[in-house]
């Protein structure tokens, strides 16, 4: 599938499952996971003032997204990240420390 088709399905599913939690839009990036397998990386953006989405809602949305994509023939696994206004992107502090030690 092409990214525009995947993004349209993603937005439809996430709107259905997460609109009540303040879901606003999705971003999509195709890439490779830690096992070097082709994957989809989805970032779900939420409106200002949205509280943290509950586990049941987020798991249901993720499962529905996976099933909807599979039904259309998309086999790449969608990794789903939630982004709330004011959140700072998470980084791997251990990896940064390791890089500093290597350069010492």
C-alpha positions in Angstrom: 0.0 0.0 0.0 1.1 3.6 -0.5 1.5 5.9 2.4 -1.5 8.1 1.6 -3.8 5.0 1.6 -2.3 3.8 4.9 -2.6 7.3 6.4 -6.3 7.5 5.4 -7.1 4.2 7.0 -5.1 5.1 10.1 -6.9 8.4 10.5 -10.3 6.7 10.1 -9.5 4.1 12.7 -7.9 6.4 15.2 -10.8 8.9 14.9 -13.3 6.1 15.5 -11.4 4.8 18.6 -9.7 8.0 20.0 -11.9 11.0 19.1 -13.3 11.1 22.7 -9.8 11.2 24.0 -8.9 14.2 21.9 -7.3 12.6 18.9 -6.5 15.2 16.2 -4.3 13.8 13.4 -1.8 11.1 12.6 1.7 11.2 11.1 3.1 8.2 9.3 6.7 7.1 8.6 7.7 3.9 7.0 10.9 2.3 8.2 12.5 -0.7 9.9 12.1 -1.9 13.5 14.8 -3.2 15.8 14.8 -6.6 14.0 15.3 -4.8 10.7 11.8 -5.7 9.5 9.8 -3.3 7.4 7.4 -1.4 9.7 5.1 1.5 10.0 5.6 4.2 12.7 2.5 6.1 13.5 2.3 9.2 15.7 -1.1 10.1 16.9 -1.4 13.8 17.8 -3.9 15.0 20.4 -5.6 18.3 20.9 -4.4 20.7 23.7 -6.0 19.9 27.0 -6.4 16.2 26.2 -5.7 13.9 29.1 -3.7 10.8 28.8 -5.5 8.1 26.9 -6.5 5.0 28.9 -4.8 1.7 28.3 -8.0 0.0 27.1 -8.7 2.7 24.5 -5.2 2.8 23.3 -4.9 -1.0 23.0 -8.3 -1.2 21.2 -7.2 1.5 18.7 -3.9 -0.2 18.1 -5.5 -3.6 17.5 -8.2 -2.1 15.3 -5.5 -0.3 13.2 -3.5 -3.5 12.8 -6.6 -5.5 11.7 -7.8 -2.8 9.3 -4.4 -2.6 7.6 -4.1 -6.4 7.4 -7.6 -6.6 5.8 -6.3 -4.3 3.1 -3.2 -6.4 2.5 -0.7 -4.3 4.5 1.6 -6.7 6.4 4.0 -4.2 8.0 3.4 -3.8 11.7 2.2 -0.4 12.8 4.0 0.9 15.9 1.8 3.5 17.5 3.1 6.5 19.6 0.8 9.0 21.3 1.9 12.7 21.3 0.2 15.2 23.6 0.7 19.0 23.4 3.6 20.0 25.6 5.2 16.6 25.7 8.8 16.4 25.0 10.0 13.6 22.7 11.5 10.7 24.6 15.1 9.9 24.1 17.4 7.1 25.1 19.5 8.6 27.9 21.6 5.4 28.2 22.5 5.6 24.5 23.6 9.2 24.9 25.8 8.3 27.9 27.3 5.4 25.9 28.1 7.7 23.0 29.8 10.1 25.4 31.9 7.3 27.0 32.9 6.1 23.5 34.1 9.6 22.6 36.1 10.0 25.8 
